[in-house]
Amino acid sequence: MHPAILIHGPTASGKSALAIEVARRLGGEVINADSMQVYNDVQVISARPTEDEMAGVPHHLFGYVDPATRYSTGEWLEAARAVIRKLQRRNKRAIFVGGTGLYLLALTQGLSDIPPVPDEIRAEVRAISEAEGADGLRARLMPHDPDLAERLGTGDRQRLARAYEVWLATGRSLTDFQTERQPPVLQPGEWTGFALTPPRAALYKKIDRRFEGMLMQGAMNEARDLVARGLDPELPVMKACGMPWLTAFARGELSPEQAAENAKRDTRRYAKRQFTWIGRQFPFWTRIPSPELGDRLRVIFALYREIDTAQAEDYA
């Protein structure tokens, strides 16, 4: 098989445009690795590529899940496995792209087989989180998963809640499950990873401009439609970057200006966390700091032609 190309990076860093151009030049096909872009009805808010942007390049696993679904990494992994098999049969290259590092980590390092958490336990932990905050969650988690509680501190309430849910549901720590990973879908030698790391100040400005563009393209309407459906605010899609503030505006709780400013702020913070993830989880991935498409293509093609022994195309 042709080695897969994996492209990761913070939000608004130009991942989609790069993946499409790589696929176009290599005759490859793009596979989504973004946990929000799997959902339909949120094309604008999730920054899913448009039909015009995707023209001529086959795309997979975009916009195929209903927002009312609590879609899991394991479900995505099985869907990705099926797409890879199809591309292998047609001798096509797989170009994975997305900002969800956990998806790419599961793809290349395997996934822990964690049983589903019952809804009643999720509700219990949600109530604890609202009443006691991250400090309370960490204190409750510490006796059962001290390594993870120490590592997370109080800066990641969502992951603390997830770890405590797993403990309550199974009696085992999340750390225990993570040491028992299933074999990866892509084995060493079957993929190469690239991490986009553009200058942060310029990226944060781009995030602000892009969000303003989203508002003009219908992001508020998407939020209103989700509110009208009465979806659980704890569903993953309702926690997409900016979504909590847009839905607050849709419910009449915030002005449009305040909703937009809060959404921009949270998206910048999310990008910062993505940079941190790259540094900790993907230390050996090739970094591409240049924001220019031509520079990025040259880096990818220079490395990829060395490892793709089955290649016959011109990478220029």
Summary of the structure (lengths in Angstrom):
residues: 316
radius of gyration: 19.9
end to end distance: 21.3
largest distance: 60.0
contacts: 988
relative contact order: 0.17
helix: 54%
strand: 9%
